[in-house]
């Protein structure tokens, strides 16, 4: 996702107390330039059932395969496979695009599992779900519409300049013992890690 140019509308629903709290935003992403516009916020009754044809379809899903296109998505496939049982769970259309459903089921009790819907053409994550250990949905994020060949407002003919709304996003690896120094505020790190977890810079 980090290196993809796109413009789209995305909704995040956080489920709590039997109600889903939905927030919708419009995203503008051009490499390391980002902009976001608030669209709406509301509460709704969640759809928590899974409509998937589950099963192993052979090999790693495209999102997890090494090679071109993986940068910015899953950096440590080996670590993921140590902690989660990985399987493809059928196709699903998101924002008018065909996606491949991928389930990451925790190998350890009491932990959340995840579902990702990866675009079949470019591996972009179109949807993401967090499932609690007891089988109820905690969070779901999904694009309602997305354009991978966008014309941003300031690029269109007669469009108003909106440079001030863009922010620059960069990623930098920092050594664990220098987190507080680099961040400029105290950063706590855990003394004991759950099974399968490792601290990395």
N, C-alpha and C positions, 0 to 999 in steps of 0.2 A: 504494500500500500504506500510505502514511503516515497517511491519513485514514480507513482502513477499520477498522470494529469487527469483530473475529472471534476465534474460539477454535479452535485446530486442532493436529494432531500432524504434525510435519515431520521428514523424515529427510534428512541430508546424507551423501553418500558421496564420499570422497576416494580416487581410484584411484592406487595406487603399487605398483610392482613386481609387477603382475599380481593384486593383491589390493585389494578395496574396503573401506575402513575406514568403517563406518556409525555415525553418531550420531543418535539420535532424541530430540527434545524436544517438549514441549507448550507452545504459545504462547498467551498471553492478551494481546490488544491492544485498547485502548479509546482511540482518538485518540492522544494523546501519553503515555498510561499503558501500560507494558509489564510483563509478568511471564513467567517461563519456568520450567518444571519439567523436570529431566532424566528421561528414560525409559529409555534403554538405549544400549549401545555394543558393537559387534561387528565382526568382519572377515568378509567374504564374497567369493565370486567374482563379479566384475562382469559385467553385461550391457552390452556395448559397441556392439552393432550398432544401426543406426537403422532403425526400422520406420515410415517416413514415405512418403506419396505426395507427392513434391516437385513444385514448379512454381509459376509466378506465377498468382495467382488474381485479379489486378486490384486496383489501388488500394493504399493503405497499410492494413496490419492495424489493427484498432481500437485496439490499445495505443498506436500511434504517431500517431493522428489528433489534431489540435488540438481544443481546446474542453473542455467540462466533463468531469471525470473523469481528465484527464491529469496533474493536479498530483500530485507525489509519485512519479511513475513515470518518464517519459522527459522531461527538461527541455529538452534541446537536440537536437531531431530532425534539424536541418540538419547538425550535427556528426557525428551517428551515420551519416547517409547519405553523408557525405564519406569515412568510414573503413570502412564495411561495405556489402556487397551485401545487400539486404533482400528476403526472399521468404517467403510463407506456405507451409507444408509440410503442410497437412492438419489434420484434427481428431484429438484424443486425449482420452480420459476420464481425469481425475486426481481422486482423492478423491471419485469419484461424480459429478463435474461435467464438462460438456463444455467443452473448451478448444481454442483456436486455436493451432497450432504456428507459431512465427515463427523463422526462421533469420537470424542476422546473420553473414555470411561475410566475413572480413577481406579488404579490397582489397590488403593488403600481405603479402608472403611472410613466413613464419616467425612469424606471430602467431596467437593463439587465435581461434576462432570460437565463437558462442554460439547456444543454442536456448532460447527462452522459450515456455512454454505459458500463454496468457492466457485467463482465464475468459471465455466467450462472452457472459455476461450482464453482468458488471460490470468486465471488463478486469483483474481481479486476477491477479498472476502465481502460478499454481498449481505450476509446475515451472520449473527453470532448469538448463541444462547448459553446461559449458565443454568445448570440444573443442580438443585440441592441433593444431598445424599439420599434423602427419603423419596426422591422422585418428583418433586414439585419444581416448577420453573421459577427462578429468582430474577433473572434479567434477560431481556431479549433486545437486540439491536438489529434493525433491518432497513435497507434502503427502499424507499418508495419509488424513486426514479433516479437514474444515473446516466450521465453522458461522458464517455471516454474521449470524445473529440469536441470539447467545449469551446465556445467563444465567450470569454469572460466579459463582464459589462464594459470595462475600460477598453476592450479590444474591438467592440462593435462600433459600427459607423454611427457617429453622433452620440455614443455612449458617454456618460459622465465619468470623469476620472475618480477612481475609488482607491487609489494607492494607500491612503491613510488607514484603510480598514484591513490591509494585509499585515500579517506578522511573519517573521522569519523563524523557522524551526530548524535547529541543528541537533545532532546527536554526538556525544563525546563520552568515551570510556573513561571512568575515574577509578583509581585504586581504592579499595575499601577503607584503608587507613587514612585516606585523604578526603573522605566524603564531606565531613563537616567543614573542613578548610575550603574546599572548592565550592560547596553550596552556600557558604556564608552564614549558616545557622546550624545548630546541633542536629546531627542525624544519628538515630539509634539503630544499632544492628543487634540481631538476636544472638543470645549465647548458646541456645540449644535449637537445633533444627529438626523438624519432623522428618520421618523416614522418607528417603528419596529426594530431599531438598539439598542444594549445595549453594553456598555463597559464591558469587562470581563478580568480578569488577565490571 
